Amino acid sequence: MSVWLNGTHGAGKTTTAALVQQLIPNSRVFDAEKVGETLMDITPGLPATDNFQHWPPWRPLVVETARLVLDYTGGTLVMPMTVLVEQYWREISTGLAQHAIPVRHFVLHADQDTLRRRIEGDTLLGPGPSPFRLRYLEPYAEAARTWLHGEAEVVDTTHLTPAQVALQIAEAVKS
């Protein structure tokens, strides 16, 4: 099984994933961003893009990596990864389904003001707010309005701690 944690950058997916992993027996965290980082390390580089998800190899590589890890270890993969392009989500979810990997898709949601405050207060990526993360606030809002919230179990994180969010997700997965 895969537990996909979606939502915009800065929503708390990585923090929550580590906590969810502790609550679900025989689970592992697989951050699909590492697949993108591998593609970014290819030299000479792949065609220029502002987001590695736009590279066609990224999506099937995420599916194949998840499949191979699950074939090897069994259990559950907790996958924190923002996917805001519906076509990309369809490719990934269909690919996982073709390998009989059930997906529980959760969106960590907060209102725009809360998200902006969180991003502006995050110092993990250096001093000052991340322009990359801020740039995805509107695309997230658009995806949430048009397709994303209809494709996932939405967890409103506005007034919850990451531990509370993780517990809610783990309990949903176990039920």
Backbone bond lengths (Angstrom), bond angles and torsions (degrees), N, CA, C in turn:
res aa  C-N    CA-C-N  psi(-1)  N-CA   C-N-CA  omega(-1)  CA-C   N-CA-C  phi
1 M - - - 1.451 - - 1.521 109.26 -
2 S 1.313 115.20 152.09 1.454 122.75 174.14 1.521 108.77 -120.51
3 V 1.316 115.82 134.17 1.452 122.25 172.28 1.525 105.49 -110.64
4 W 1.329 116.57 103.63 1.459 121.77 -175.63 1.528 108.37 -93.31
5 L 1.341 115.57 123.12 1.457 121.51 176.90 1.516 108.25 -104.00
6 N 1.313 116.01 108.70 1.451 123.13 -177.05 1.524 108.48 -108.04
7 G 1.300 116.25 174.63 1.454 123.30 -179.03 1.515 108.03 135.87
8 T 1.298 116.37 169.51 1.453 118.34 -176.14 1.523 111.48 -72.00
9 H 1.307 115.22 167.75 1.461 121.68 177.43 1.524 108.93 -61.88
10 G 1.324 115.73 134.58 1.450 119.95 -179.41 1.513 114.38 88.48
11 A 1.341 117.51 4.70 1.466 120.63 -178.16 1.528 112.72 -79.70
12 G 1.334 117.26 -12.52 1.457 120.32 179.35 1.512 114.37 103.37
13 K 1.316 117.69 19.23 1.462 121.15 -176.37 1.527 112.72 -62.99
14 T 1.310 117.03 -46.59 1.466 120.87 -176.52 1.524 110.98 -65.49
15 T 1.323 116.56 -45.30 1.467 120.97 178.18 1.525 110.02 -61.62
16 T 1.320 116.17 -46.19 1.461 120.98 -178.92 1.525 110.97 -65.21
17 A 1.330 117.55 -39.47 1.465 120.81 -179.00 1.522 111.20 -58.97
18 A 1.313 117.14 -43.64 1.472 120.03 179.68 1.525 110.66 -62.08
19 L 1.320 116.73 -37.54 1.463 120.86 179.50 1.529 111.77 -73.00
20 V 1.342 116.66 -39.08 1.469 120.61 177.19 1.527 109.48 -62.41
21 Q 1.313 116.38 -42.75 1.471 120.81 -179.32 1.524 110.89 -57.76
22 Q 1.306 117.76 -36.94 1.464 121.39 179.44 1.533 111.84 -69.59
23 L 1.331 117.05 -22.58 1.462 121.58 -175.95 1.526 114.31 -96.18
24 I 1.317 117.36 -14.53 1.471 121.44 -178.91 1.524 108.37 -111.08
25 P 1.316 117.52 114.05 1.468 120.36 179.98 1.535 111.58 -57.42
26 N 1.321 115.03 146.95 1.466 122.92 177.82 1.529 112.35 53.47
27 S 1.320 115.61 45.06 1.473 119.73 177.51 1.516 110.13 -119.81
28 R 1.319 114.33 158.93 1.460 122.79 179.02 1.517 108.25 -139.18
29 V 1.333 116.00 151.62 1.461 120.76 174.53 1.521 107.83 -92.90
30 F 1.322 115.45 129.00 1.463 122.32 173.68 1.518 107.04 -123.77
31 D 1.311 116.27 107.16 1.461 121.98 179.25 1.524 108.31 -89.51
32 A 1.314 116.09 106.80 1.465 121.59 -176.86 1.526 112.39 -64.97
33 E 1.324 116.95 -11.96 1.463 120.02 174.96 1.527 110.38 -62.15
34 K 1.326 117.03 -29.70 1.473 120.43 179.55 1.524 110.79 -63.80
35 V 1.334 117.17 -31.42 1.465 120.21 175.38 1.527 108.90 -64.93
36 G 1.328 116.81 -42.70 1.462 120.81 176.89 1.515 111.94 -63.06
37 E 1.330 116.79 -39.86 1.468 120.67 178.91 1.527 110.62 -63.35
38 T 1.341 116.61 -37.78 1.463 119.96 176.86 1.522 110.24 -62.49
39 L 1.324 116.91 -44.01 1.468 120.17 178.31 1.530 111.15 -63.54
40 M 1.328 116.69 -35.91 1.470 119.88 179.41 1.524 111.63 -68.00
41 D 1.343 117.46 -22.35 1.465 121.49 -179.29 1.524 113.29 -84.00
42 I 1.315 118.46 -5.41 1.463 120.75 179.95 1.523 108.91 -67.50
43 T 1.340 115.64 134.07 1.464 119.92 178.32 1.522 109.79 -126.76
44 P 1.310 118.61 140.83 1.457 122.96 -12.99 1.527 109.80 -59.80
45 G 1.300 114.27 158.29 1.463 121.60 -171.96 1.519 114.51 -62.40
46 L 1.310 114.64 158.58 1.458 121.35 173.34 1.526 108.77 -71.01
47 P 1.331 118.82 168.65 1.468 119.95 -179.68 1.537 111.48 -52.54
48 A 1.307 115.94 143.45 1.461 121.80 -176.55 1.526 111.63 -59.24
49 T 1.317 115.09 139.33 1.461 122.11 176.60 1.519 108.14 -155.80
50 D 1.314 116.29 159.84 1.466 119.76 177.56 1.526 111.62 -92.84
51 N 1.362 117.02 -1.44 1.455 120.30 -178.64 1.530 107.93 -157.32
52 F 1.326 117.08 122.99 1.468 120.35 -177.40 1.518 113.17 -60.15
53 Q 1.336 118.54 -19.79 1.469 119.78 178.16 1.525 111.88 -63.14
54 H 1.327 117.06 -21.39 1.467 120.45 179.31 1.531 111.86 -74.52
55 W 1.330 117.53 -16.30 1.463 119.35 176.83 1.530 108.51 -74.38
56 P 1.332 118.37 122.54 1.461 120.80 -177.72 1.533 115.27 -53.73
57 P 1.337 120.63 -32.63 1.474 117.75 179.62 1.537 114.29 -68.12
58 W 1.326 118.35 -21.97 1.460 119.30 -173.54 1.527 112.24 -59.70
59 R 1.324 117.36 -49.07 1.457 120.08 -174.65 1.531 113.30 -61.95
60 P 1.336 119.67 -51.96 1.470 118.11 178.75 1.531 113.08 -66.23
61 L 1.332 117.47 -29.02 1.472 119.29 176.41 1.531 111.30 -67.13
62 V 1.311 117.18 -36.48 1.466 120.41 175.67 1.521 109.68 -63.21
63 V 1.327 116.55 -46.01 1.465 120.98 179.74 1.527 110.25 -61.46
64 E 1.327 116.69 -49.14 1.475 120.00 -177.24 1.524 111.68 -65.32
65 T 1.321 117.21 -38.46 1.466 119.52 178.39 1.523 110.02 -63.93
66 A 1.327 116.53 -45.99 1.466 120.02 177.84 1.530 110.49 -59.61
67 R 1.312 116.52 -45.74 1.476 120.89 -179.09 1.519 111.06 -60.20
68 L 1.326 116.35 -48.17 1.464 120.12 -177.17 1.525 111.87 -66.27
69 V 1.318 117.28 -39.44 1.468 120.04 178.17 1.530 109.85 -65.34
70 L 1.327 116.92 -45.24 1.466 119.64 179.58 1.537 111.93 -65.92
71 D 1.343 117.23 -36.82 1.466 119.70 175.46 1.525 110.33 -61.78
72 Y 1.305 116.77 -35.50 1.461 122.33 -177.22 1.530 112.52 -78.97
73 T 1.335 116.32 -42.11 1.466 119.99 -171.35 1.522 114.25 -109.17
74 G 1.327 116.93 -22.92 1.457 119.75 -170.65 1.518 109.33 68.73
75 G 1.306 115.94 -166.40 1.460 120.32 175.92 1.510 113.58 80.58
76 T 1.325 113.87 -146.64 1.460 122.27 -173.91 1.517 109.88 -127.40
77 L 1.329 116.10 137.26 1.460 121.23 171.43 1.518 108.53 -102.56
78 V 1.319 116.57 126.17 1.450 122.56 173.62 1.526 105.57 -97.37
79 M 1.343 115.98 118.25 1.461 120.89 -170.27 1.531 110.96 -120.64
80 P 1.337 117.10 99.43 1.461 119.77 176.50 1.526 109.85 -84.86
81 M 1.320 117.27 112.81 1.463 118.99 -178.62 1.513 110.21 -161.57
82 T 1.310 115.52 126.92 1.456 121.90 174.66 1.519 109.10 -73.46
83 V 1.325 116.75 123.89 1.463 122.15 170.49 1.524 105.78 -133.26
84 L 1.334 115.89 109.67 1.464 121.20 -176.32 1.518 113.41 -108.65
85 V 1.326 117.23 -7.41 1.468 121.43 178.29 1.531 107.55 -95.94
86 E 1.314 115.41 116.70 1.459 120.49 -174.74 1.528 112.37 -55.55
87 Q 1.321 117.78 -43.12 1.468 121.02 179.88 1.527 110.54 -58.66
88 Y 1.321 116.87 -40.61 1.466 120.16 -179.92 1.531 110.06 -66.07
89 W 1.341 116.93 -41.74 1.463 119.24 177.91 1.529 110.59 -62.41
90 R 1.335 115.98 -40.47 1.468 119.73 179.23 1.533 110.51 -61.77
91 E 1.323 117.32 -43.41 1.467 120.81 179.50 1.525 110.70 -61.04
92 I 1.319 116.87 -44.31 1.466 120.50 -177.95 1.514 110.56 -70.33
93 S 1.319 117.84 -49.92 1.472 119.75 -176.21 1.526 111.08 -66.20
94 T 1.330 117.49 -37.48 1.463 120.64 176.84 1.525 110.45 -66.65
95 G 1.321 116.56 -41.60 1.465 120.69 178.13 1.518 112.09 -61.06
96 L 1.333 116.43 -43.56 1.462 119.69 177.73 1.526 110.35 -64.81
97 A 1.323 117.07 -41.48 1.470 121.29 179.48 1.528 110.95 -62.79
98 Q 1.330 117.70 -37.60 1.465 120.87 179.08 1.525 111.66 -63.35
99 H 1.321 116.59 -22.08 1.469 121.36 176.85 1.528 111.00 -100.98
100 A 1.342 116.33 15.16 1.472 122.68 178.92 1.527 112.04 57.70
101 I 1.324 116.17 37.73 1.465 121.49 176.19 1.525 107.46 -102.74
102 P 1.338 117.17 107.58 1.465 119.04 177.51 1.529 110.29 -66.10
103 V 1.319 115.83 145.06 1.463 121.33 -179.89 1.521 108.81 -122.70
104 R 1.317 115.62 127.84 1.466 121.43 167.04 1.518 104.62 -102.86
105 H 1.305 115.88 113.78 1.466 122.70 -174.18 1.521 108.80 -103.71
106 F 1.332 116.08 117.02 1.456 122.07 178.35 1.522 109.33 -116.18
107 V 1.315 116.03 142.71 1.463 121.22 172.68 1.523 107.72 -113.13
108 L 1.327 115.47 123.27 1.454 120.41 173.59 1.519 106.46 -85.16
109 H 1.319 115.59 111.91 1.453 121.67 -172.51 1.525 110.84 -114.33
110 A 1.307 115.13 144.45 1.462 122.60 168.02 1.523 106.14 -149.65
111 D 1.320 116.13 158.16 1.460 118.88 179.33 1.537 109.64 -67.25
112 Q 1.311 115.38 162.05 1.473 121.21 -174.82 1.528 112.66 -58.28
113 D 1.320 118.05 -40.75 1.465 120.24 -179.78 1.528 110.94 -63.52
114 T 1.330 116.87 -42.88 1.461 121.00 178.94 1.524 110.52 -64.46
115 L 1.325 116.60 -44.80 1.462 119.97 178.76 1.532 110.67 -60.32
116 R 1.318 116.81 -45.51 1.462 120.72 -179.62 1.538 109.98 -60.46
117 R 1.330 116.46 -44.60 1.472 120.80 178.97 1.529 111.12 -60.48
118 R 1.315 116.62 -43.27 1.471 121.11 179.60 1.530 110.66 -63.23
119 I 1.317 116.41 -45.81 1.465 120.10 -179.35 1.519 110.38 -64.39
120 E 1.314 116.31 -43.58 1.463 119.68 -179.00 1.529 112.00 -67.35
121 G 1.333 117.76 -25.87 1.455 120.82 -179.97 1.515 114.36 -91.95
122 D 1.331 117.27 -5.78 1.463 121.28 -177.45 1.524 109.76 -81.70
123 T 1.316 116.99 122.60 1.465 121.34 -179.79 1.523 112.14 -107.73
124 L 1.341 118.28 5.98 1.459 120.92 -178.23 1.527 112.83 -63.10
125 L 1.318 117.10 -33.57 1.464 120.50 -176.87 1.519 112.67 -95.39
126 G 1.327 117.36 12.89 1.457 120.28 179.25 1.513 110.23 117.66
127 P 1.330 115.81 178.15 1.467 118.96 -178.81 1.524 110.98 -70.39
128 G 1.304 115.80 141.54 1.460 120.86 178.10 1.506 112.33 81.29
129 P 1.323 116.15 162.14 1.465 120.15 -178.25 1.530 111.86 -69.17
130 S 1.309 115.68 150.52 1.458 121.83 179.91 1.529 110.08 -77.91
131 P 1.337 117.71 115.55 1.467 119.57 176.51 1.539 111.56 -59.46
132 F 1.339 116.71 -34.39 1.469 120.67 179.01 1.522 109.89 -60.64
133 R 1.326 117.14 -48.60 1.464 120.73 -179.06 1.524 111.31 -65.78
134 L 1.311 117.18 -42.07 1.466 120.68 179.82 1.531 111.15 -62.32
135 R 1.330 116.07 -35.66 1.465 120.99 -178.16 1.532 112.13 -63.09
136 Y 1.340 118.11 -21.90 1.460 120.95 -176.83 1.521 114.04 -95.61
137 L 1.329 118.32 2.74 1.460 119.77 178.89 1.525 111.88 -62.83
138 E 1.310 117.54 -47.61 1.465 120.07 -179.14 1.528 112.04 -70.32
139 P 1.350 119.53 -44.78 1.472 117.43 175.48 1.536 112.82 -58.48
140 Y 1.339 117.02 -34.86 1.458 118.92 175.83 1.530 110.55 -64.18
141 A 1.333 116.36 -46.87 1.470 119.90 -179.52 1.533 110.37 -58.94
142 E 1.322 116.72 -41.11 1.470 120.78 178.95 1.529 111.29 -65.39
143 A 1.336 117.27 -45.30 1.466 120.47 178.49 1.528 110.38 -62.86
144 A 1.331 116.54 -40.50 1.470 120.39 179.63 1.527 110.50 -61.39
145 R 1.331 116.36 -41.56 1.475 120.86 -179.10 1.516 112.34 -69.60
146 T 1.329 116.64 -36.61 1.466 119.38 -168.19 1.522 114.95 -97.51
147 W 1.331 119.58 -35.06 1.464 118.64 -176.30 1.528 114.45 -150.95
148 L 1.304 118.21 -36.60 1.467 121.56 -167.39 1.527 113.07 -60.99
149 H 1.322 117.55 -46.90 1.466 119.36 -177.69 1.525 112.20 -67.91
150 G 1.322 117.36 -22.57 1.456 120.31 176.13 1.522 113.49 -79.30
151 E 1.327 116.29 -14.99 1.467 121.90 -176.51 1.522 112.82 -102.61
152 A 1.320 118.09 1.18 1.458 120.06 -171.47 1.516 110.87 -144.91
153 E 1.317 114.11 168.30 1.450 121.61 170.67 1.526 105.69 -89.54
154 V 1.313 116.52 116.11 1.465 121.35 -174.87 1.524 109.33 -88.78
155 V 1.329 114.98 128.67 1.460 121.43 176.53 1.524 106.52 -114.57
156 D 1.325 116.31 112.74 1.465 120.52 179.06 1.524 108.27 -77.53
157 T 1.318 116.21 110.45 1.463 122.37 -175.17 1.529 112.79 -94.79
158 T 1.333 116.85 2.62 1.464 120.88 -172.64 1.519 112.19 -50.73
159 H 1.319 117.72 -45.06 1.465 120.84 -175.38 1.525 112.40 -116.62
160 L 1.342 117.17 22.41 1.456 121.22 -178.67 1.521 110.76 -116.41
161 T 1.321 115.91 149.59 1.462 120.43 172.48 1.527 108.26 -80.47
162 P 1.333 118.16 160.72 1.467 118.98 174.94 1.528 112.53 -55.83
163 A 1.338 118.22 -36.14 1.470 120.80 179.11 1.528 110.68 -64.45
164 Q 1.317 117.52 -39.15 1.464 120.55 178.31 1.524 111.04 -67.46
165 V 1.324 116.14 -39.75 1.467 120.58 178.38 1.528 109.31 -64.18
166 A 1.328 116.80 -45.64 1.471 121.03 -179.24 1.520 110.68 -61.07
167 L 1.304 117.37 -42.57 1.461 121.01 179.82 1.529 110.84 -63.42
168 Q 1.315 116.37 -42.67 1.477 120.72 178.31 1.527 110.58 -60.21
169 I 1.331 116.76 -44.61 1.467 121.08 -179.32 1.521 110.29 -67.07
170 A 1.321 117.34 -47.35 1.467 120.76 -178.62 1.526 111.08 -60.71
171 E 1.321 116.70 -41.20 1.463 119.84 178.70 1.534 110.99 -65.33
172 A 1.332 116.95 -38.57 1.470 120.02 177.58 1.525 110.92 -64.26
173 V 1.332 116.40 -41.72 1.464 120.74 -178.90 1.528 110.51 -66.52
174 K 1.310 117.24 -40.34 1.469 121.50 -177.43 1.521 113.00 -73.48
175 S 1.346 116.90 -21.99 1.473 118.90 -176.68 1.522 112.43 -82.16
